[in-house]
Amino acid sequence: MLYELSVPVYPGMPRYDETIPDVDFFPRTRIENGDMNNTSSVKVFLHGGSHVDAPFHFDKDGTTIDQIPIERFLYQKALLIMVPKNKGERITREDLENSILLKDADLLLLYTGYSHYVENEKIYADDFPALDYTAAKYLRRECPKLQAVAIDTLSIEAADGAEKNYNVHHELLDEYNRRERSLLIYENMDFRQILDNHGFFQVYAFPLRFQGLDASPVTMVADIKEE
């Protein structure tokens, strides 16, 4: 069974803050206006909506979204971990290290509970839960099979990230002149459809290949075998 874990893109969708540009749709031709077909242009901030961050997002010498091998967007052992958090709370190392399966996972999906607010910007964008630095370091350094992390909030980094030099993003993404594997970051996901799943499953999360850029929208799909 396939389950979509990404969210639709639309004008007025929740944003990290007011500095982030809104989505714009631009109709170019419309049949109702006498044109031969319907065509459109779209203006989208690459870090808005369901998207994946490439290392280049915070590493000036990092791999860009078009340079990442395509197999890194297909996961055979995705794992959903429940880490329910309230406004302003952080996911810590202690929240993660008790998971028996985590050391074998290639994609970690962090369910904070904010999937339920994905259409409500007033709650969803207001000091949302995030990963703390100790947890990011644990995932990068002590989970060698892990390739990516996904979260059901607007960002894996807390709202005060700028004050801490975005240390969570740096810890997960930086490649140190491409000598070390990074962990790709998926943000603004919705895990409500898979909350009853407690083991490994497949996930497909392929980006658009924007040449030389730092991120891309994705459609993330879980493929869970029925028992």
C-alpha positions in Angstrom: 0.0 0.0 0.0 1.3 3.4 -0.9 0.9 6.4 1.5 1.8 10.0 0.5 3.8 11.7 3.3 4.3 15.1 1.6 1.9 18.0 1.6 0.2 19.9 -1.3 1.7 23.1 -2.5 -0.6 26.1 -2.6 -0.6 29.9 -2.1 -1.0 30.8 1.5 0.6 27.5 2.9 2.4 27.8 6.2 5.9 29.4 6.1 8.9 29.5 8.4 8.5 33.2 9.0 7.3 36.3 7.1 10.7 36.7 5.3 9.9 33.5 3.3 8.1 34.3 0.0 4.7 32.9 -0.5 3.9 30.4 -3.3 2.5 32.1 -6.4 0.6 30.4 -9.2 0.5 32.2 -12.6 -2.1 31.0 -15.2 -0.6 31.5 -18.6 -3.3 30.0 -20.8 -6.8 28.9 -19.9 -9.4 27.1 -22.0 -12.2 29.0 -20.3 -10.7 32.2 -21.8 -10.6 30.8 -25.3 -7.1 29.3 -25.3 -6.3 25.9 -26.7 -5.1 24.5 -23.4 -4.3 25.2 -19.7 -0.7 26.1 -18.8 0.7 27.6 -15.7 3.9 28.9 -14.2 4.8 28.6 -10.5 7.0 30.6 -8.1 8.1 28.4 -5.2 10.7 29.0 -2.5 12.8 25.7 -2.5 12.6 25.4 1.3 8.9 25.8 1.6 6.5 22.9 1.6 7.7 19.3 1.6 11.3 19.5 0.4 14.8 18.0 0.8 17.9 19.9 1.7 21.1 19.2 -0.1 24.5 19.6 1.6 25.0 22.8 -0.4 22.3 24.5 1.7 24.8 25.2 4.5 28.1 23.9 3.1 29.6 26.2 0.4 31.5 23.3 -1.1 28.7 20.8 -0.5 27.0 18.6 -3.0 24.1 20.3 -4.9 20.7 18.7 -5.4 21.4 17.5 -8.9 24.7 15.9 -7.9 23.3 13.6 -5.2 23.2 10.0 -6.5 19.7 9.0 -7.3 19.8 6.0 -5.1 20.1 8.2 -2.0 16.4 9.1 -2.5 15.2 5.5 -2.2 15.1 4.0 1.2 14.7 0.3 2.0 14.6 0.6 5.8 12.7 3.7 6.7 11.7 3.9 10.4 9.1 6.1 12.0 9.8 7.1 15.6 7.2 8.7 17.9 8.7 11.7 19.6 5.6 13.7 20.7 6.5 17.3 21.5 4.7 20.5 22.3 5.5 24.1 21.3 9.1 25.0 21.8 10.2 21.5 22.9 13.3 19.7 21.4 14.0 16.2 20.3 17.0 15.0 22.3 19.5 12.2 22.0 17.7 10.5 24.9 14.5 10.4 22.8 16.2 8.5 20.1 18.8 6.1 21.6 16.3 3.7 23.1 15.1 2.7 19.6 16.3 -0.9 18.9 15.9 -0.5 15.2 17.4 2.9 14.6 21.0 1.6 14.1 19.8 -0.3 11.0 17.6 2.4 9.5 18.5 4.3 6.4 15.8 6.9 6.8 14.5 8.2 10.1 11.0 9.8 10.2 10.4 11.9 13.3 6.8 12.3 14.3 6.4 15.1 16.7 2.6 15.3 16.4 2.7 18.5 14.4 1.5 16.6 11.3 -2.0 17.4 12.7 -1.4 21.2 12.4 0.1 21.2 8.9 -2.8 23.3 7.5 -2.8 25.6 10.5 -0.1 28.2 10.2 -0.9 29.9 13.5 0.1 26.7 15.4 2.4 25.1 12.8 4.8 28.0 12.4 4.8 29.2 16.1 8.0 27.9 17.8 7.5 24.4 16.5 9.3 21.4 17.9 12.8 20.7 16.4 15.9 18.5 16.8 18.5 19.6 19.2 22.2 19.5 18.5 23.0 16.5 20.7 20.4 14.4 18.8 21.8 15.6 15.4 25.3 14.7 16.5 24.1 11.2 17.7 22.4 10.5 14.3 25.4 11.6 12.3 28.1 10.0 14.3 26.5 6.9 15.8 24.0 5.7 13.2 26.3 4.8 10.3 23.6 3.3 8.1 21.4 6.4 8.3 21.2 8.4 5.0 18.5 11.0 5.8 16.2 12.4 8.4 12.6 13.6 7.9 10.4 15.7 10.3 6.8 16.8 10.4 7.5 20.4 11.2 8.5 23.4 9.0 12.2 22.9 9.9 14.4 20.4 11.6 16.1 23.4 13.2 14.4 25.4 16.0 13.1 28.9 15.4 16.2 30.3 17.1 18.5 28.5 14.7 20.1 31.7 13.5 21.3 32.5 17.0 23.1 29.2 17.1 24.6 29.4 13.6 22.2 26.7 12.4 24.3 24.1 14.1 21.7 21.3 13.6 21.7 21.8 9.8 25.5 22.1 9.8 25.9 18.9 11.8 23.6 16.9 9.5 24.5 18.4 6.1 28.2 19.5 6.1 30.4 17.2 4.1 33.8 18.6 5.1 35.1 18.9 1.5 33.0 15.9 0.6 35.1 13.5 2.7 32.2 12.5 4.9 28.7 11.3 4.3 26.0 13.8 5.1 22.4 13.2 6.2 19.8 14.7 3.9 17.1 16.6 5.6 13.4 16.3 4.7 11.1 19.0 6.2 7.4 19.8 6.3 6.2 16.2 6.0 2.9 14.7 7.2 3.0 11.2 8.8 -0.6 10.8 9.9 -1.3 8.0 7.4 1.4 5.7 8.8 1.2 6.1 12.6 0.3 2.4 13.1 3.5 1.2 11.4 6.2 0.0 13.8 8.8 -1.6 11.6 10.8 -0.9 8.5 9.3 0.0 5.2 10.3 1.5 1.9 10.1 5.2 1.1 10.5 7.0 -2.3 11.4 10.7 -2.1 12.8 11.9 -5.4 13.6 15.6 -6.0 13.5 17.8 -9.0 17.1 18.1 -10.3 17.7 21.8 -10.1 21.2 22.3 -11.4 23.6 23.8 -8.8 20.9 24.5 -6.2 20.5 23.8 -2.5 17.1 22.0 -2.2 14.1 20.7 -4.1 10.4 20.0 -3.5 9.7 16.3 -3.1 6.8 13.9 -3.2 7.5 11.4 -0.4 5.7 8.1 -0.6 5.8 5.2 1.9 5.4 1.7 0.5 4.2 -0.5 3.3 3.4 -4.2 2.7 0.1 -5.3 4.1 0.3 -8.3 6.5 
